[in-house]
Amino acid sequence: LTANSVYQIVSRCCYKYKQKKTNPHLLRDMIVTHVRKNGDASEKELEALALFMGHSIQMQRDSYDRRTLEQKVSPAVKLMQDMNSLGGGGIL
């Protein structure tokens, strides 16, 4: 298989199933965006995915992390709320 034939196969298959034009780069973008948005993947898994795709983890973060600032900080806010409820303390 050549790079061009893989490109054509992916493009045709995506169009066949979703009736939308796409390409391998867009498909890769959708996969990484989905994985990052769900937050299920560990840092090691994200790093492995980045390396598999020929990226650095920093490039992956910069290019594919489409979460809002609120979405990015929500785990920290939840952690602080949980800590406050356990200790009755005054962090937040």
C-alpha positions as CSV (number, residue, x, y, z in Angstrom):
1,L,0.0,0.0,0.0
2,T,1.2,3.5,-0.8
3,A,0.4,6.6,1.2
4,N,-1.9,7.7,-1.6
5,S,-3.8,4.5,-1.7
6,V,-4.4,4.6,2.1
7,Y,-5.6,8.2,1.7
8,Q,-8.1,7.1,-1.0
9,I,-9.3,4.1,1.0
10,V,-9.9,6.1,4.1
11,S,-11.6,8.9,2.2
12,R,-13.9,6.5,0.4
13,C,-14.8,4.5,3.5
14,C,-15.6,7.6,5.5
15,Y,-17.8,9.0,2.7
16,K,-19.5,5.6,2.3
17,Y,-20.5,5.5,6.0
18,K,-21.1,9.1,6.9
19,Q,-21.7,10.8,3.5
20,K,-19.1,13.4,4.5
21,K,-15.8,14.1,2.7
22,T,-12.9,13.5,5.0
23,N,-9.3,12.4,4.9
24,P,-6.8,10.5,7.1
25,H,-5.6,13.8,8.7
26,L,-9.2,14.8,9.6
27,L,-9.9,11.3,10.9
28,R,-6.8,11.5,13.1
29,D,-7.9,14.9,14.3
30,M,-11.3,13.5,15.3
31,I,-9.9,10.6,17.1
32,V,-7.4,12.6,19.2
33,T,-10.0,15.3,19.9
34,H,-12.5,12.7,21.1
35,V,-9.9,10.9,23.3
36,R,-8.7,14.2,24.8
37,K,-12.3,15.6,25.3
38,N,-13.5,12.4,27.1
39,G,-10.7,12.6,29.6
40,D,-10.5,8.8,29.9
41,A,-7.0,8.4,28.7
42,S,-4.0,8.5,31.0
43,E,-1.0,10.7,30.3
44,K,0.9,7.6,29.2
45,E,-1.9,6.6,26.8
46,L,-2.0,10.2,25.4
47,E,1.8,10.1,25.0
48,A,1.7,6.7,23.3
49,L,-1.0,8.0,20.9
50,A,1.0,11.1,20.1
51,L,4.2,9.1,19.4
52,F,2.2,6.6,17.3
53,M,0.9,9.5,15.2
54,G,4.4,11.1,14.9
55,H,3.7,13.9,17.3
56,S,5.2,15.1,20.6
57,I,2.8,15.1,23.5
58,Q,3.1,18.9,23.6
59,M,2.3,19.2,19.9
60,Q,-0.8,17.0,20.5
61,R,-1.9,19.2,23.4
62,D,-1.4,22.4,21.4
63,S,-3.1,21.1,18.3
64,Y,-5.9,18.9,19.5
65,D,-7.0,20.1,22.9
66,R,-10.2,21.9,22.1
67,R,-11.6,22.0,25.6
68,T,-12.7,25.4,27.0
69,L,-10.9,26.9,30.0
70,E,-13.9,25.8,32.2
71,Q,-13.6,22.2,31.0
72,K,-9.8,22.2,31.6
73,V,-10.1,23.5,35.2
74,S,-13.2,21.5,36.2
75,P,-11.3,18.5,37.6
76,A,-9.3,20.9,39.9
77,V,-12.5,22.6,41.0
78,K,-14.1,19.3,41.8
79,L,-11.0,18.1,43.7
80,M,-11.0,21.3,45.8
81,Q,-14.7,20.9,46.5
82,D,-14.2,17.3,47.5
83,M,-11.3,18.3,49.8
84,N,-13.5,21.0,51.4
85,S,-16.4,18.5,52.0
86,L,-14.1,16.0,53.6
87,G,-12.2,18.3,55.9
88,G,-14.8,20.9,56.5
89,G,-12.0,23.2,55.6
90,G,-11.5,26.5,54.0
91,I,-9.8,25.9,50.7
92,L,-12.8,27.1,48.6
